[in-house]
Amino acid sequence: MDPKDALTGKLARIFSDAVVDEDERSELRAFLASGELSTSETKEVFESFVKTTWKATMEDGRISETELRRLREIIRVLQLDASVLPKAWLDAVRK
């Protein structure tokens, strides 16, 4: 499997329940440390994941409590800079 696809799948699974436990965090750290992806490739996957997640979150035009927890958890675990997030995402998590 392509490493980018593997990371995308891991992100989707890890964040699916809006809670990242220590085993999931360790799995993600191990994958990122493996060197399978360069820093720029990892950034590209993260940015694509953010876009896809935001699109799915806004599909029904509202953000549920679970979705809000997921958005906050993504920022926290991936240590994302505000510049890669849609403004509406930032507005939602700051409320």
ZALUMVO-278580 format. One line per field, with one value per residue: residue number from 0; z, x, y of N, C-alpha, C in turn. Coordinates in nm, 4 decimals, padded with zeros to 6 digits. Layout:
resi	[NUM, ...] .
n_w	[Z, ...] .
n_u	[X, ...] .
n_v	[Y, ...] .
ca_w	[Z, ...] .
ca_u	[X, ...] .
ca_v	[Y, ...] .
c_w	[Z, ...] .
c_u	[X, ...] .
c_v	[Y, ...] .
This chain:
resi	[0, 1, 2, 3, 4, 5, 6, 7, 8, 9, 10, 11, 12, 13, 14, 15, 16, 17, 18, 19, 20, 21, 22, 23, 24, 25, 26, 27, 28, 29, 30, 31, 32, 33, 34, 35, 36, 37, 38, 39, 40, 41, 42, 43, 44, 45, 46, 47, 48, 49, 50, 51, 52, 53, 54, 55, 56, 57, 58, 59, 60, 61, 62, 63, 64, 65, 66, 67, 68, 69, 70, 71, 72, 73, 74, 75, 76, 77, 78, 79, 80, 81, 82, 83, 84, 85, 86, 87, 88, 89, 90, 91, 92, 93, 94] .
n_w	[00.0000, -00.0745, 00.1040, 00.1619, 00.1312, 00.3291, 00.5608, 00.5443, 00.5787, 00.8399, 00.9828, 00.9399, 01.0705, 01.3329, 01.4230, 01.4045, 01.6150, 01.7577, 01.9736, 02.0707, 02.1761, 02.3867, 02.2646, 01.9946, 01.9483, 01.9829, 01.7728, 01.5543, 01.5961, 01.5637, 01.2946, 01.1691, 01.2439, 01.1068, 00.8637, 00.6208, 00.4848, 00.3640, 00.5280, 00.3852, 00.2391, 00.4446, 00.5478, 00.3284, 00.3247, 00.5736, 00.5259, 00.3201, 00.4587, 00.6456, 00.4756, 00.3689, 00.6034, 00.6978, 00.4912, 00.5126, 00.7703, 00.7416, 00.5753, 00.6417, 00.7184, 00.9836, 01.2982, 01.5005, 01.8506, 01.8747, 01.6337, 01.6753, 01.8922, 01.7557, 01.5674, 01.7385, 01.8570, 01.6388, 01.5784, 01.8170, 01.8444, 01.5986, 01.6029, 01.4535, 01.2651, 01.2683, 01.0159, 00.8283, 00.8536, 00.7769, 00.8101, 00.9224, 01.0632, 01.2645, 01.3906, 01.4872, 01.6767, 01.8641, 02.0023] .
n_u	[00.0850, 00.0458, 00.2368, 00.1236, -00.1492, -00.1751, -00.1240, -00.3363, -00.5535, -00.4982, -00.5295, -00.8015, -00.9184, -00.8135, -00.9170, -01.1869, -01.3706, -01.3545, -01.1864, -00.8586, -00.6708, -00.3947, -00.2655, -00.3362, -00.2182, 00.0502, 00.0797, 00.0465, 00.2635, 00.4774, 00.4457, 00.4886, 00.7525, 00.8813, 00.9887, 00.8783, 00.7412, 00.8226, 00.8739, 00.7358, 00.5574, 00.4068, 00.2890, 00.1339, -00.0507, -00.1757, -00.2950, -00.4730, -00.6338, -00.7467, -00.9027, -01.0831, -01.2034, -01.3253, -01.5062, -01.6760, -01.7704, -01.9238, -02.1233, -02.3980, -02.4535, -02.4291, -02.2521, -02.2004, -02.1751, -01.9988, -01.8597, -01.7380, -01.5697, -01.4021, -01.2820, -01.1360, -00.9670, -00.8173, -00.6678, -00.5203, -00.3791, -00.2422, -00.1038, -00.1585, -00.1049, -00.2740, -00.2900, -00.3344, -00.5917, -00.9415, -01.1042, -01.3606, -01.3542, -01.1717, -01.3180, -01.5341, -01.4179, -01.3277, -01.5403] .
n_v	[-00.1189, 00.2218, 00.4613, 00.7163, 00.6694, 00.4795, 00.6322, 00.8144, 00.6392, 00.5507, 00.7903, 00.8447, 00.6245, 00.6457, 00.8904, 00.8501, 00.8037, 01.0334, 01.0414, 00.9994, 00.7434, 00.6295, 00.4090, 00.4429, 00.6902, 00.6230, 00.4425, 00.6162, 00.7936, 00.6119, 00.5401, 00.7879, 00.8313, 00.6358, 00.7040, 00.6556, 00.8491, 01.1724, 01.4904, 01.6890, 01.5312, 01.4188, 01.6499, 01.7189, 01.5039, 01.5458, 01.7982, 01.7325, 01.5527, 01.7258, 01.8903, 01.6998, 01.6060, 01.8404, 01.8924, 01.6657, 01.7084, 01.9391, 01.8603, 01.8285, 02.0806, 02.1553, 02.1383, 01.8737, 01.7773, 01.5609, 01.5809, 01.8277, 01.7655, 01.5885, 01.7618, 01.9296, 01.7416, 01.6531, 01.8835, 01.9026, 01.6527, 01.6236, 01.8528, 02.0878, 02.3814, 02.6892, 02.8025, 02.6022, 02.5293, 02.5596, 02.8747, 02.8741, 02.6355, 02.6936, 02.8990, 02.7505, 02.5749, 02.7488, 02.8458] .
ca_w	[00.0000, -00.0808, 00.2383, 00.1794, 00.1527, 00.4608, 00.6622, 00.5343, 00.6425, 00.9847, 01.0369, 00.9394, 01.1742, 01.4649, 01.4631, 01.3756, 01.7342, 01.8167, 02.0892, 02.0362, 02.2971, 02.3848, 02.1634, 01.8630, 01.9407, 01.9636, 01.6359, 01.4646, 01.6136, 01.5036, 01.1490, 01.1285, 01.2680, 01.0229, 00.7477, 00.4951, 00.4182, 00.3959, 00.5995, 00.2926, 00.2069, 00.5626, 00.5499, 00.2201, 00.3703, 00.6797, 00.4652, 00.2493, 00.5631, 00.6996, 00.3773, 00.3627, 00.7309, 00.7037, 00.3955, 00.5723, 00.8882, 00.7007, 00.4792, 00.6815, 00.7516, 01.1260, 01.3634, 01.6223, 01.9597, 01.8400, 01.5283, 01.7379, 01.9657, 01.6550, 01.5138, 01.8416, 01.8752, 01.5218, 01.5996, 01.9305, 01.8208, 01.4836, 01.6295, 01.3308, 01.2667, 01.2256, 00.8740, 00.7420, 00.8846, 00.7291, 00.9115, 00.9904, 01.1575, 01.3805, 01.4582, 01.5563, 01.7940, 01.9612, 02.0718] .
ca_u	[00.0000, 00.1162, 00.2467, 00.0283, -00.2802, -00.1698, -00.1394, -00.4738, -00.6380, -00.4733, -00.5906, -00.9475, -00.9542, -00.7753, -01.0040, -01.3268, -01.4561, -01.3273, -01.0988, -00.7355, -00.6121, -00.2484, -00.2234, -00.3500, -00.1162, 00.1780, 00.0789, 00.0683, 00.4029, 00.5658, 00.4374, 00.5536, 00.8959, 00.9350, 01.0569, 00.8124, 00.7011, 00.9011, 00.7981, 00.6420, 00.4512, 00.3215, 00.2122, 00.0355, -00.1554, -00.2493, -00.3781, -00.5812, -00.7211, -00.8206, -01.0048, -01.1835, -01.2753, -01.4110, -01.6159, -01.7683, -01.8305, -02.0201, -02.2181, -02.5365, -02.4666, -02.4146, -02.1433, -02.2474, -02.0772, -01.8965, -01.7762, -01.6580, -01.4622, -01.3097, -01.2051, -01.0400, -00.8697, -00.7283, -00.5734, -00.4330, -00.2913, -00.1552, -00.0351, -00.1752, -00.0980, -00.4005, -00.2854, -00.3787, -00.7315, -01.0411, -01.1401, -01.4831, -01.3126, -01.1154, -01.4273, -01.6151, -01.3500, -01.3009, -01.6650] .
ca_v	[00.0000, 00.3495, 00.5188, 00.8262, 00.6068, 00.4148, 00.7370, 00.8647, 00.5389, 00.5552, 00.9123, 00.8260, 00.5282, 00.6973, 01.0010, 00.8169, 00.8138, 01.1658, 01.0255, 00.9295, 00.6857, 00.6227, 00.3109, 00.5071, 00.7951, 00.5529, 00.3904, 00.7293, 00.8382, 00.5117, 00.5513, 00.9125, 00.8170, 00.5285, 00.7596, 00.6169, 00.9731, 01.2918, 01.5932, 01.7545, 01.4350, 01.4107, 01.7741, 01.7071, 01.4116, 01.6148, 01.9021, 01.6646, 01.4991, 01.8404, 01.9284, 01.5943, 01.6059, 01.9587, 01.8717, 01.5690, 01.7706, 02.0409, 01.8026, 01.8551, 02.2219, 02.1824, 02.0650, 01.8065, 01.7751, 01.4616, 01.6394, 01.9327, 01.6969, 01.5359, 01.8739, 01.9714, 01.6336, 01.6566, 01.9944, 01.8730, 01.5382, 01.6488, 01.9801, 02.1651, 02.5262, 02.7495, 02.8391, 02.4921, 02.5010, 02.6554, 02.9748, 02.8304, 02.5309, 02.7656, 02.9676, 02.6500, 02.5190, 02.8566, 02.8811] .
c_w	[00.0000, 00.0599, 00.2642, 00.2065, 00.2900, 00.5715, 00.6609, 00.6029, 00.7935, 01.0475, 01.0460, 01.0523, 01.3144, 01.5132, 01.4479, 01.4958, 01.8129, 01.9435, 02.0456, 02.1650, 02.2804, 02.2830, 02.0230, 01.8440, 01.9153, 01.8225, 01.5355, 01.4740, 01.5469, 01.3521, 01.1018, 01.1443, 01.1758, 00.9023, 00.6151, 00.4147, 00.4593, 00.4726, 00.5078, 00.2528, 00.3233, 00.5714, 00.4448, 00.2617, 00.4781, 00.6209, 00.3897, 00.3495, 00.6238, 00.6043, 00.3721, 00.4891, 00.7393, 00.6106, 00.4538, 00.6929, 00.8483, 00.6027, 00.5135, 00.7285, 00.8998, 01.1829, 01.4935, 01.7296, 01.9311, 01.7336, 01.5855, 01.8172, 01.8686, 01.5996, 01.6126, 01.8601, 01.7593, 01.5389, 01.7062, 01.8984, 01.7061, 01.4979, 01.5053, 01.3561, 01.2127, 01.0763, 00.7814, 00.7628, 00.8225, 00.8431, 00.9901, 01.0917, 01.2838, 01.4606, 01.5409, 01.6829, 01.9002, 02.0419, 02.2073] .
c_u	[00.0889, 00.1200, 00.1505, -00.1120, -00.2860, -00.1901, -00.2813, -00.5703, -00.6223, -00.5415, -00.7423, -00.9902, -00.9284, -00.8726, -01.1533, -01.4196, -01.4331, -01.2428, -00.9764, -00.6745, -00.4609, -00.1966, -00.2300, -00.2436, 00.0217, 00.1899, 00.1090, 00.2130, 00.5002, 00.5643, 00.5114, 00.7054, 00.9619, 01.0121, 00.9946, 00.7688, 00.7949, 00.8128, 00.6964, 00.5284, 00.3532, 00.2322, 00.1015, -00.0814, -00.2400, -00.3438, -00.4962, -00.6827, -00.8064, -00.9331, -01.1179, -01.2688, -01.3708, -01.5303, -01.7204, -01.8407, -01.9426, -02.1255, -02.3637, -02.5580, -02.4572, -02.3031, -02.1969, -02.1385, -01.9647, -01.8027, -01.6856, -01.5427, -01.3574, -01.2220, -01.0981, -00.9295, -00.7706, -00.6241, -00.4713, -00.3314, -00.1939, -00.0754, -00.0370, -00.1677, -00.2303, -00.4038, -00.3325, -00.5261, -00.8246, -01.0802, -01.2638, -01.4532, -01.2592, -01.2241, -01.5087, -01.5472, -01.3198, -01.4238, -01.6691] .
c_v	[00.1243, 00.4114, 00.6354, 00.7711, 00.5401, 00.5172, 00.7924, 00.7682, 00.5376, 00.6763, 00.8964, 00.7331, 00.5846, 00.8042, 00.9693, 00.8319, 00.9426, 01.1591, 00.9455, 00.8767, 00.6709, 00.5213, 00.3705, 00.6147, 00.7324, 00.4979, 00.5016, 00.7783, 00.7418, 00.5217, 00.6764, 00.9047, 00.7149, 00.5798, 00.7209, 00.7393, 01.0859, 01.3896, 01.6586, 01.6597, 01.4212, 01.5333, 01.7697, 01.6170, 01.4786, 01.7192, 01.8418, 01.6085, 01.6100, 01.8797, 01.8267, 01.5922, 01.7235, 01.9435, 01.7764, 01.6288, 01.8660, 01.9896, 01.8334, 01.9993, 02.2559, 02.0967, 02.0062, 01.8136, 01.6752, 01.5160, 01.7486, 01.8720, 01.6440, 01.6484, 01.9194, 01.8677, 01.6293, 01.7661, 01.9571, 01.7629, 01.5636, 01.7774, 02.0697, 02.3144, 02.5805, 02.7799, 02.7271, 02.4578, 02.6035, 02.7500, 02.9310, 02.7192, 02.5969, 02.8361, 02.8681, 02.5999, 02.6241, 02.8941, 02.8160] .
